[in-house]
Structures are given as C-alpha cells and as structure tokens.
C-alpha cells in the first residue's frame, strides 16, 4: 500500500491515484528495466519471455486483503545468446561444465596476452578455481582482485542454478527456486488497486526498495511501515496485524526481509 504523501498537491491527494497514472507510462518503463533476468543454458523446455513468479504466499495475501487485482513478481527468461546479460543462469548439471570451460578458455587466452601483474594474479586465481570446477561467483575474490578483472565479462560470475529433468516438468516451481537461489526476494504492497509482489535483491534497504516502486517515493522517503509476512498471516490481514501491535516503523537503513508487507510514507 502507498500512503498519502505529506503536503501532497491538490491534484494528487493520495499516492494511489498518482501511482495508477504513472504505472501506465514512466513507472512501467522503469519497472521493466529492473526485471530480473534468468538465462537458460542447455534447457529448451521453458519458454523465452516474461514469467509470473507464482509464489503461493501472494495467493494467501490476496485472500486476506481485498484488492482490485493481484500482480505477481516477474522474471524475464532469456536465451543462451544473452548469458552475459543475466542475473542468474539456469542449466542442467551436464551443462555446468560447459559454462566453466567457456570462462576457462577466456582466462587462458587473456593470460597468454601478458596482462599487468594485478590482473594476472587475479586471473590465475580464477583459473585455479575453474580448474577445480568452481564458479567465479563463489570465488571469494577480494575487492582489489575484482577490480583488476572488472573489464571482463565471465559466464560464471553469477549464480548458476541446476535443474534436474524432473524439475523441468514444473517450470513455475523451478523459476521460483532459481529466483530465490540467486539471492532475490520480494516484498508486498496490499490493498486498494492491487495486491502486488515486488522483486528486489536480497540485502536491499527500505530506501532502495522504495525506489523500485517509484523514484518519488525514494526521494521523499520518511519511513516504512512493516508487518512481517508471518505476523500478517497469523493476525488474519494487515489491519488485524496493526491492531495486534505487529506493525513496525523502520527507517531508510532497514534491510528488507522476504515478503515483508510494506507501506511507505513519503513527502511529495
């Protein structure tokens, strides 16, 4: 839910009205740019394009709070030709080796071109990790080592999620697992026009999460009114959770938790 801005203009008495207008123009474009991307590698059973993340918790929330519609968080599934653009890779166990070989080939080629000492040291560390069948994402490179190879794109410097043949029979569950294993979570806004799940990277602050809805909320951020999903369900809804004293007032630095119910207060 988005609360009425403090000192709002007469033409925009509440953020709900403003949001519905913006969602069809600037906001929609901004949200599209932030959609998490999952690249398929060695998998053809899942269609390329946008997919709803069918988390059953959103269905629970929709049963507890009345709204005009229900909007799932989404991910964009992309093909092998866009591996470097992805936030995560979904592959078969057999294909994982091919990903490692792609990076290993690049590293060996780069080392053969006489890089500077800092880059060489980082590449040699990466080479050792790849040869032991570990991904760069799990390498534990120091900030200095990461900076030394920052100009290069690697295929395994992002989460790689394995899909067994049985997993491919249920794409909805598989994509939700890939989303979570890649370190992404969602928060909820409920009531009014829609009950909606908003995808964000784990570890984001309340201030950063506000910006995923609209930059105006982030710029004018005052506080976030938070109810945990567990308290929300146990109380029987948002209003009931508030009456039970389960709502917390959090500031900019609060680290968002998965499926927090959020109401942002902001100046306009």
KOLMAR-767614 format. One record per residue (C-alpha): residue in three letters; x, y negated, z negated. Coordinates in steps of 0.001 Angstrom, whole numbers, padded with zeros to 6 digits, always signed. Example, Ala and Ser with C-alpha at 12.3 -4.5 7.8 and 13.67 -1.06 7.14 Angstrom:
<nodes>
Ala+012300+004500-007800 Ser+013670+001060-007140 
</nodes>
This chain:
<nodes>
Unk+000000+000000+000000 Unk+001186-003529+000744 Unk+000122-006149-001783 Unk-000895-009700-001070 Unk+002159-011903-000664 Unk+002780-014559-003261 Unk+001890-018026-001888 Unk+000526-016494+001320 Unk-000722-018692+004140 Unk-004490-019071+004529 Unk-004401-017265+007884 Unk-002669-014262+006294 Unk-004423-013765+002961 Unk-003103-010238+002471 Unk-000295-008238+003904 Unk-002681-005539+005060 Unk-004191-007854+007656 Unk-000776-009121+008724 Unk+000605-005595+008955 Unk-002116-004331+011277 Unk-001431-007222+013655 Unk+002329-006735+013586 Unk+002149-002966+013922 Unk+000940-003289+017487 Unk+003898-005461+018514 Unk+007178-006194+016751 Unk+006771-003724+013906 Unk+006031-000831+016237 Unk+009192-001559+018213 Unk+011288-001781+015036 Unk+009919+001499+013667 Unk+010628+003243+016986 Unk+014297+002200+016824 Unk+014671+003746+013361 Unk+013141+007134+014153 Unk+015402+009981+013043 Unk+016792+011980+015956 Unk+017366+015735+015899 Unk+019317+017195+018824 Unk+018718+020754+019953 Unk+021761+022856+020777 Unk+021229+026347+022142 Unk+017489+026090+021432 Unk+014754+025815+024061 Unk+011692+026844+022054 Unk+010995+023333+020684 Unk+009690+020595+022952 Unk+011677+017415+023515 Unk+009911+014281+022248 Unk+008184+012926+019152 Unk+007010+015347+016472 Unk+004993+014712+013335 Unk+006605+015974+010137 Unk+003728+017983+008728 Unk+004543+017778+005047 Unk+001654+019251+003026 Unk+002192+016583+000373 Unk+000771+013962+002723 Unk-002382+016083+003023 Unk-002581+016138-000783 Unk-002251+012358-000936 Unk-004890+011936+001753 Unk-007329+013987-000300 Unk-006709+011874-003398 Unk-006779+008380-001848 Unk-009322+007240+000707 Unk-007924+005519+003808 Unk-008981+004942+007393 Unk-006316+007269+008780 Unk-003369+009498+007925 Unk+000019+008838+009533 Unk+002836+011367+009351 Unk+006519+010530+009330 Unk+008009+011364+012710 Unk+011259+012622+014171 Unk+012431+012485+017761 Unk+013722+015756+019174 Unk+016356+015183+021856 Unk+018312+017439+024169 Unk+021928+018602+024293 Unk+022820+015720+026618 Unk+022238+013324+023705 Unk+024077+015193+020966 Unk+026225+012190+020117 Unk+023113+010043+019534 Unk+021610+012430+016988 Unk+021321+012088+013222 Unk+021386+015878+012928 Unk+021811+018930+015135 Unk+019553+021968+015134 Unk+021291+025041+016517 Unk+021323+028810+016435 Unk+024014+030472+014318 Unk+025731+031578+017533 Unk+025818+028030+018923 Unk+027581+026596+015869 Unk+030890+027951+017156 Unk+030398+026174+020472 Unk+029936+022859+018650 Unk+033159+023407+016745 Unk+035016+024286+019958 Unk+033816+021065+021607 Unk+035346+018995+018810 Unk+038470+021122+018616 Unk+039122+020680+022327 Unk+038819+016897+021969 Unk+041103+016795+018925 Unk+043800+018848+020641 Unk+043621+016638+023736 Unk+043885+013492+021630 Unk+046832+014829+019638 Unk+048620+015529+022904 Unk+048466+011826+023800 Unk+050708+010654+020970 Unk+048316+008757+018677 Unk+049509+006416+015935 Unk+050600+008023+012678 Unk+047408+007319+010695 Unk+045206+008668+013465 Unk+047473+011687+013964 Unk+047306+012598+010286 Unk+043510+012373+010271 Unk+043200+014374+013493 Unk+045497+017096+012161 Unk+043340+017359+009036 Unk+040233+017611+011210 Unk+041944+020221+013388 Unk+042623+022378+010353 Unk+039014+022117+009221 Unk+037657+023026+012643 Unk+040023+025966+012959 Unk+038653+027253+009658 Unk+035139+026924+011177 Unk+034108+023962+009048 Unk+032283+020903+010338 Unk+033711+017379+010250 Unk+030584+016325+008346 Unk+031782+018495+005466 Unk+035433+017466+005779 Unk+035679+015061+002861 Unk+037798+012619+004852 Unk+038993+009629+002842 Unk+037813+006139+003862 Unk+041238+005473+005375 Unk+041141+008710+007388 Unk+037601+007989+008558 Unk+038675+004531+009689 Unk+041630+005998+011591 Unk+039307+008051+013821 Unk+036330+005679+013816 Unk+036668+005015+017550 Unk+035964+008669+018376 Unk+032655+010472+018636 Unk+032504+014013+017300 Unk+029753+016568+017644 Unk+030039+017975+014115 Unk+030323+014731+012141 Unk+026607+015025+011323 Unk+024517+017691+009575 Unk+024146+020899+011578 Unk+021125+022994+010630 Unk+020952+026649+011663 Unk+017752+028192+012963 Unk+017279+031941+012961 Unk+014990+033489+015609 Unk+012207+033868+013037 Unk+012424+030142+012221 Unk+011646+029193+015816 Unk+008189+030726+015524 Unk+007190+027852+013210 Unk+008635+024617+014670 Unk+006766+022362+012218 Unk+008365+024003+009186 Unk+011758+024152+010894 Unk+011787+020441+011754 Unk+010770+019537+008219 Unk+013635+021658+006879 Unk+016103+020061+009304 Unk+014898+016625+008200 Unk+015494+017443+004532 Unk+018801+019257+005008 Unk+020083+016277+006981 Unk+019596+014129+003877 Unk+016374+012329+004795 Unk+013367+011786+002558 Unk+010025+009978+002836 Unk+008084+007554+000689 Unk+004339+006934+000784 Unk+002095+003921+001019 Unk-001537+004761+000338 Unk-004979+003212+000593 Unk-006657+000705+002885 Unk-005929+001168+006569 Unk-003754+004258+006241 Unk-002055+006786+004047 Unk+001411+006878+005545 Unk+004736+008659+005076 Unk+007791+006539+005904 Unk+011063+008371+006659 Unk+014311+006999+005228 Unk+017814+008268+004493 Unk+018276+009652+001019 Unk+020018+007186-001259 Unk+018293+004097+000139 Unk+017315+001388-002336 Unk+013835-000045-002715 Unk+015016-003211-000948 Unk+016297-001200+002016 Unk+013127+000902+002134 Unk+011021-002263+002248 Unk+012843-003245+005414 Unk+011783-000043+007155 Unk+008204-001329+006995 Unk+008911-004928+007930 Unk+011750-007408+007587 Unk+009363-009927+005962 Unk+008834-007564+003015 Unk+012578-007103+002626 Unk+013341-010830+002853 Unk+010709-011761+000270 Unk+011147-008696-001953 Unk+010100-009239-005580 Unk+009677-005710-006910 Unk+008481-002241-006048 Unk+005627-000662-007978 Unk+006465+003048-008076 Unk+004500+006143-009013 Unk+006289+009474-008630 Unk+004508+011997-006463 Unk+004274+014433-009369 Unk+002583+011837-011600 Unk+000343+010798-008702 Unk-000946+014337-008191 Unk-001266+015157-011883 Unk-003269+011987-012526 Unk-005537+012569-009533 Unk-004621+009490-007499 Unk-002860+006142-007580 Unk-005450+004265-009612 Unk-005625+007065-012168 Unk-001807+007171-012415 Unk-001741+003429-013113 Unk-004363+003809-015836 Unk-002260+006576-017372 Unk+000723+004230-017517 Unk+002707+006150-014903 Unk+003470+003182-012643 Unk+006982+001723-012971 Unk+008200-001710-011893 Unk+011518-001383-010053 Unk+013905-003972-008612 Unk+015999-004083-005439 Unk+018625-001607-006574 Unk+016219+001215-007447 Unk+017167+004346-005476 Unk+014101+005755-003765 Unk+013027+009305-004604 Unk+011362+011718-002228 Unk+007666+010995-001814 Unk+007532+008074-004220 Unk+004205+006248-003963 Unk+005201+002621-003374 Unk+003513-000763-003466 Unk+005875-003596-002517 Unk+005400-007077-003979 Unk+006993-009865-001974 Unk+006997-013584-001283 Unk+005839-014832+002080 
</nodes>
